[in-house]
Amino acid sequence: MSSWRTRLLPPLLAIVFALLLSAIALIISGADPLQAYGTMVGQLFKGSTAVDTVNLATVYYLSGLAVAVGFQMNLFNIGVEGQYRFAAVVAAIIGGAIALPPVLHTIVILLVAIGSGALYAAVPAVLKVTRGVSEVISTIMLNSIVAGIIAFLINADQFGVQTGNNIGTRVIAPSGRIPGIPLGSGTLFGFVVIAVVIGVAYWFMLNRTRFGFELKASGESSTAAAAGGVNAKKMTLIAMILSGAVAGLVAMPELLGRDYSYGITSTQMYGFTGIAVALLGRNNPGGIALGALLWAFLDTSAVSLEQINVSKEIATIMQGIIVLSVVVAYEVVRRADLASEQRRVGRALAGGRKGSSVAEGGAV
């Protein structure tokens, strides 16, 4: 398959397919698809919607990268949800309890978050390599357990602080926060810069390091990788822990750039959204960024549909259709490429046999 077909055709097919199916869903709901699409796009240029979209996309991007690291090893790390929530509460508790100079305070909080996420991911990683326990099952269980851990830690008898009707961790001092970037009517998370650096580091690791090569090789075929001297179990352990370390940063843009405290009512489900974003981006850092922006756009502009008497849940349907469209489009293109390759090989073999026959006839 040529490069343009590999990179452009599947996403283009997915977009067309998603727009058509979404239009059908809108028509069934009694809405005008063109009006609905126009309203959603128009919302992007009102107030702070554009900035809010980028801020939300930053969180989705980090979650997508965490999932993608596991995908590279054919590991389905559903536990990003639990890992980032565990890391967030631990980092918030420690960040609110210590007093350090600016920058150093922030670095300590980030290191705690990374370490906590890696630690929570190490549990299913060890179970996977020592007992063969499916990471899907173990991470789902740990996602449920983390809710109890947070409820215990964010308690007035432990580290919780009651503020009005909400209870959360102690507020992080200004020295531990990451300043935002004022843009028009909104403030962009300063963590956007860090997210870009993490994305570049992810790309460099995969494409320019031996570890990245071994990671992808183990994901393609653990048997072939083992024959080449790669320890598949070691790679599984490292990949899961690295995925958890990135997951530990998912809540940091909001914690250090807006909320400064982590509470029982803090936003959830970022980990599951990361799975969809990683699928949309095909584990490529650039693709994940576009997927995160698209997903965030649908989330932030969905409320505008209510202005034309269309349920905002239509946006959720659109998100599901987009994921389905991407999966189907890549599979269609893959099968078409396989059939094309088989025909090409067949023609080459036929040409080779014909040339051989002519040579033999000439020799006679």
C-alpha positions as CSV (number, residue, x, y, z in Angstrom):
1,M,0.0,0.0,0.0
2,S,1.3,3.5,-0.9
3,S,2.0,5.9,1.9
4,W,-0.9,8.2,1.1
5,R,-3.4,5.3,1.2
6,T,-1.9,4.1,4.5
7,R,-2.2,7.5,6.2
8,L,-5.0,9.4,4.6
9,L,-7.5,7.0,3.1
10,P,-8.7,5.3,6.4
11,P,-9.3,8.6,8.3
12,L,-11.0,10.1,5.2
13,L,-13.3,7.1,4.9
14,A,-14.0,7.2,8.7
15,I,-14.9,10.9,8.6
16,V,-17.3,10.4,5.6
17,F,-18.9,7.3,7.2
18,A,-19.2,9.1,10.6
19,L,-20.8,12.2,9.0
20,L,-23.3,10.1,7.1
21,L,-24.4,7.9,10.0
22,S,-24.5,10.9,12.3
23,A,-26.7,12.7,9.8
24,I,-29.1,9.7,9.8
25,A,-29.2,9.7,13.6
26,L,-30.0,13.5,13.5
27,I,-32.7,13.0,10.9
28,I,-34.3,10.2,12.9
29,S,-34.4,12.6,15.9
30,G,-36.2,15.1,13.8
31,A,-33.3,17.5,13.4
32,D,-31.6,19.1,10.3
33,P,-28.1,17.6,10.1
34,L,-26.6,20.7,8.4
35,Q,-28.1,23.0,11.1
36,A,-26.8,20.8,13.9
37,Y,-23.3,20.6,12.4
38,G,-23.3,24.4,11.8
39,T,-24.5,25.1,15.4
40,M,-21.7,22.9,16.9
41,V,-19.0,24.5,14.8
42,G,-20.4,28.0,15.5
43,Q,-20.2,27.2,19.3
44,L,-16.5,26.8,19.0
45,F,-16.1,30.5,18.3
46,K,-18.2,31.7,21.2
47,G,-16.8,32.6,24.6
48,S,-14.1,30.4,25.9
49,T,-15.3,27.2,24.1
50,A,-12.2,27.0,21.9
51,V,-9.9,27.3,24.9
52,D,-12.0,24.9,26.9
53,T,-11.7,22.4,24.0
54,V,-7.9,22.5,24.0
55,N,-7.8,22.2,27.8
56,L,-10.0,19.1,27.7
57,A,-8.1,17.7,24.8
58,T,-4.9,18.0,26.8
59,V,-6.4,15.6,29.4
60,Y,-7.7,13.3,26.7
61,Y,-4.3,13.3,25.0
62,L,-2.4,12.2,28.1
63,S,-5.0,9.5,28.7
64,G,-4.7,8.4,25.1
65,L,-0.9,8.2,25.3
66,A,-1.1,6.1,28.4
67,V,-3.4,3.6,26.7
68,A,-1.3,3.6,23.5
69,V,1.8,2.5,25.4
70,G,0.0,-0.6,26.4
71,F,-1.4,-1.1,23.0
72,Q,2.1,-1.2,21.5
73,M,2.6,-4.4,23.5
74,N,-0.9,-5.7,22.7
75,L,-1.8,-5.0,26.4
76,F,-5.3,-3.6,27.0
77,N,-4.7,-1.3,29.9
78,I,-8.3,-0.6,30.9
79,G,-6.9,0.5,34.3
80,V,-5.8,4.0,33.2
81,E,-9.0,5.2,34.9
82,G,-8.0,3.8,38.3
83,Q,-4.3,4.7,37.8
84,Y,-4.8,8.4,37.2
85,R,-7.4,8.7,40.0
86,F,-5.1,7.0,42.5
87,A,-2.2,9.2,41.3
88,A,-4.3,12.3,41.5
89,V,-5.4,11.8,45.1
90,V,-2.0,10.9,46.4
91,A,-0.3,13.8,44.5
92,A,-3.0,16.2,45.8
93,I,-2.6,15.1,49.4
94,I,1.2,15.4,49.3
95,G,1.2,18.6,47.3
96,G,-1.2,20.2,49.7
97,A,0.8,19.0,52.8
98,I,4.3,20.2,51.8
99,A,5.7,23.7,51.4
100,L,8.5,24.1,48.8
101,P,9.8,26.9,46.6
102,P,8.1,27.4,43.2
103,V,9.0,25.0,40.4
104,L,10.5,22.5,42.9
105,H,7.1,22.1,44.5
106,T,5.5,21.5,41.2
107,I,8.2,19.0,40.2
108,V,7.7,17.0,43.4
109,I,3.9,16.8,42.8
110,L,4.5,15.6,39.2
111,L,7.0,13.0,40.3
112,V,4.6,11.8,43.0
113,A,1.9,11.5,40.4
114,I,4.1,9.6,38.0
115,G,5.3,7.2,40.7
116,S,1.8,6.6,42.1
117,G,0.4,5.8,38.7
118,A,3.3,3.5,38.0
119,L,2.9,1.8,41.3
120,Y,-0.9,1.2,40.8
121,A,-0.1,-0.2,37.3
122,A,2.6,-2.5,38.7
123,V,0.0,-4.7,40.4
124,P,-1.6,-6.0,37.2
125,A,1.8,-6.0,35.5
126,V,3.3,-8.4,38.1
127,L,0.1,-10.5,38.1
128,K,0.4,-10.7,34.3
129,V,4.1,-11.8,34.1
130,T,4.1,-14.1,37.2
131,R,0.7,-15.7,37.1
132,G,-0.6,-15.0,33.7
133,V,-3.6,-13.1,35.0
134,S,-5.3,-11.1,32.2
135,E,-4.6,-7.4,32.5
136,V,-8.2,-6.7,31.4
137,I,-9.6,-8.5,34.5
138,S,-7.1,-7.2,37.0
139,T,-7.3,-3.6,35.9
140,I,-11.1,-3.6,35.9
141,M,-11.0,-4.8,39.5
142,L,-8.4,-2.2,40.4
143,N,-10.7,0.5,38.9
144,S,-13.4,-0.5,41.3
145,I,-11.0,-0.6,44.3
146,V,-9.7,2.9,43.7
147,A,-13.1,4.4,44.5
148,G,-12.9,2.9,48.0
149,I,-9.3,4.1,48.4
150,I,-10.2,7.7,47.4
151,A,-13.3,7.6,49.7
152,F,-11.0,6.5,52.6
153,L,-8.3,9.0,52.0
154,I,-10.6,12.0,51.3
155,N,-12.3,11.7,54.6
156,A,-12.5,14.3,57.4
157,D,-10.7,11.7,59.7
158,Q,-7.9,11.2,57.2
159,F,-6.8,13.9,54.7
160,G,-10.1,15.4,53.7
161,V,-11.1,19.0,54.2
162,Q,-14.7,20.1,54.2
163,T,-15.4,23.0,52.0
164,G,-19.1,23.9,51.8
165,N,-21.0,20.8,50.6
166,N,-17.9,19.3,49.1
167,I,-15.0,17.5,50.7
168,G,-11.5,17.2,49.1
169,T,-7.8,17.4,49.8
170,R,-6.1,20.4,51.2
171,V,-5.6,23.2,48.6
172,I,-2.2,23.2,46.9
173,A,-0.3,26.4,47.5
174,P,0.5,28.7,44.6
175,S,4.1,27.5,44.6
176,G,2.9,24.1,43.4
177,R,0.7,25.3,40.6
178,I,1.3,25.6,36.9
179,P,0.4,29.0,35.6
180,G,-2.1,29.3,32.7
181,I,-1.8,31.1,29.5
182,P,-4.4,33.9,29.1
183,L,-6.1,33.7,25.7
184,G,-9.0,36.0,24.9
185,S,-11.9,35.0,27.2
186,G,-10.3,31.9,28.5
187,T,-7.1,30.6,30.1
188,L,-5.1,27.8,28.5
189,F,-3.6,25.2,30.8
190,G,0.1,25.6,31.1
191,F,0.3,21.9,31.1
192,V,-0.3,21.9,27.4
193,V,3.4,22.5,26.9
194,I,4.3,19.5,29.1
195,A,1.8,17.4,27.2
196,V,3.5,18.3,23.9
197,V,6.9,17.3,25.3
198,I,5.5,14.0,26.5
199,G,4.1,13.3,23.0
200,V,7.4,14.1,21.4
201,A,9.2,11.8,23.9
202,Y,6.7,9.1,23.2
203,W,7.4,9.4,19.4
204,F,11.2,9.5,20.0
205,M,11.0,6.4,22.2
206,L,9.1,4.4,19.7
207,N,11.0,5.4,16.6
208,R,14.5,6.3,17.7
209,T,15.4,4.0,20.6
210,R,16.1,0.3,20.9
211,F,13.6,0.0,23.7
212,G,10.9,1.3,21.3
213,F,11.9,-1.2,18.7
214,E,11.8,-4.1,21.1
215,L,8.4,-2.8,22.5
216,K,6.8,-2.9,19.0
217,A,8.5,-6.1,18.1
218,S,7.2,-7.8,21.2
219,G,3.7,-6.5,20.5
220,E,3.9,-7.9,16.9
221,S,5.1,-11.3,17.9
222,S,6.4,-12.3,21.3
223,T,7.8,-15.5,19.8
224,A,9.8,-13.7,17.1
225,A,11.0,-11.1,19.6
226,A,12.1,-13.9,22.0
227,A,14.0,-15.5,19.1
228,G,15.8,-12.1,18.7
229,G,16.8,-12.0,22.3
230,V,14.0,-9.8,23.7
231,N,12.6,-10.8,27.1
232,A,8.8,-10.6,26.5
233,K,7.9,-10.8,30.2
234,K,10.3,-7.9,31.0
235,M,8.8,-5.9,28.2
236,T,5.3,-6.5,29.4
237,L,6.2,-5.4,32.9
238,I,8.0,-2.3,31.7
239,A,5.2,-1.4,29.3
240,M,2.5,-1.6,31.9
241,I,4.4,0.4,34.4
242,L,5.3,3.0,31.8
243,S,1.6,3.2,30.8
244,G,0.7,3.7,34.5
245,A,3.3,6.4,34.8
246,V,1.9,8.4,31.9
247,A,-1.6,7.8,33.3
248,G,-0.5,9.4,36.6
249,L,-0.3,12.7,34.8
250,V,-3.9,12.6,33.3
251,A,-5.4,14.7,36.1
252,M,-2.5,17.1,36.6
253,P,-3.6,19.7,34.1
254,E,-6.8,20.3,36.0
255,L,-5.3,19.7,39.5
256,L,-2.4,22.1,39.0
257,G,-4.0,24.5,36.5
258,R,-7.5,25.0,37.8
259,D,-8.8,23.0,40.8
260,Y,-5.8,22.9,43.1
261,S,-7.6,20.2,45.1
262,Y,-8.9,16.7,44.5
263,G,-12.4,15.8,45.8
264,I,-14.9,13.1,45.7
265,T,-16.8,14.9,43.0
266,S,-13.7,15.4,40.7
267,T,-14.3,14.5,37.1
268,Q,-14.0,10.8,36.2
269,M,-14.1,8.6,33.1
270,Y,-11.0,10.2,31.5
271,G,-9.3,6.8,31.4
272,F,-12.1,5.1,29.3
273,T,-12.2,8.1,27.0
274,G,-8.4,7.6,26.5
275,I,-9.1,4.1,25.0
276,A,-11.3,5.6,22.3
277,V,-8.8,8.4,21.6
278,A,-5.9,6.0,21.3
279,L,-8.0,3.9,18.8
280,L,-8.8,7.1,16.8
281,G,-5.2,8.0,16.7
282,R,-3.9,4.5,15.9
283,N,-1.4,4.8,18.7
284,N,0.4,7.6,16.8
285,P,1.1,10.7,18.9
286,G,0.0,13.1,16.2
287,G,-3.1,11.0,15.5
288,I,-3.9,10.8,19.2
289,A,-3.7,14.6,19.4
290,L,-6.2,15.0,16.6
291,G,-8.5,12.4,18.1
292,A,-8.3,14.2,21.5
293,L,-9.2,17.5,19.9
294,L,-12.1,16.0,18.0
295,W,-13.5,14.2,21.1
296,A,-13.1,17.4,23.2
297,F,-14.8,19.4,20.5
298,L,-17.8,17.1,20.5
299,D,-18.0,17.3,24.3
300,T,-17.7,21.1,24.6
301,S,-20.0,21.9,21.7
302,A,-22.7,19.3,22.5
303,V,-24.5,21.7,24.8
304,S,-25.2,24.0,21.8
305,L,-27.5,21.4,20.3
306,E,-30.1,22.2,22.9
307,Q,-30.5,25.7,21.3
308,I,-32.1,24.0,18.3
309,N,-34.1,21.5,20.4
310,V,-31.8,18.6,19.8
311,S,-30.7,16.4,22.6
312,K,-27.0,16.9,23.5
313,E,-26.7,13.1,23.8
314,I,-26.6,13.1,20.0
315,A,-22.9,14.1,20.4
316,T,-22.3,10.9,22.4
317,I,-23.8,8.9,19.6
318,M,-21.6,10.7,17.1
319,Q,-18.5,9.8,19.2
320,G,-19.4,6.2,19.2
321,I,-20.0,6.3,15.4
322,I,-16.6,7.9,14.9
323,V,-14.8,5.1,16.8
324,L,-16.7,2.5,14.9
325,S,-16.0,4.2,11.6
326,V,-12.3,4.3,12.3
327,V,-12.2,0.6,13.1
328,V,-14.2,-0.3,10.0
329,A,-12.3,2.0,7.7
330,Y,-8.9,0.7,8.6
331,E,-10.1,-2.9,8.3
332,V,-11.6,-2.2,4.8
333,V,-8.4,-0.5,3.6
334,R,-6.3,-3.4,5.2
335,R,-8.2,-6.0,3.4
336,A,-8.2,-4.1,0.1
337,D,-4.4,-3.7,0.4
338,L,-4.0,-7.4,1.1
339,A,-6.1,-8.4,-1.9
340,S,-4.0,-5.9,-4.0
341,E,-0.8,-7.4,-2.8
342,Q,-1.9,-10.9,-3.5
343,R,-2.8,-9.9,-7.1
344,R,0.5,-8.2,-7.5
345,V,2.4,-11.3,-6.3
346,G,0.3,-13.5,-8.6
347,R,1.1,-11.4,-11.6
348,A,4.8,-11.4,-10.8
349,L,4.8,-15.2,-10.4
350,A,2.8,-15.6,-13.7
351,G,5.3,-13.2,-15.5
352,G,8.2,-15.2,-14.1
353,R,6.9,-18.5,-15.3
354,K,6.1,-17.0,-18.7
355,G,9.7,-15.6,-19.0
356,S,11.1,-19.0,-18.0
357,S,9.1,-20.8,-20.6
358,V,10.3,-18.4,-23.3
359,A,13.9,-18.9,-22.2
360,E,13.6,-22.6,-22.3
361,G,12.0,-22.5,-25.8
362,G,14.8,-20.3,-27.1
363,A,17.4,-22.7,-25.7
364,V,15.8,-25.6,-27.6
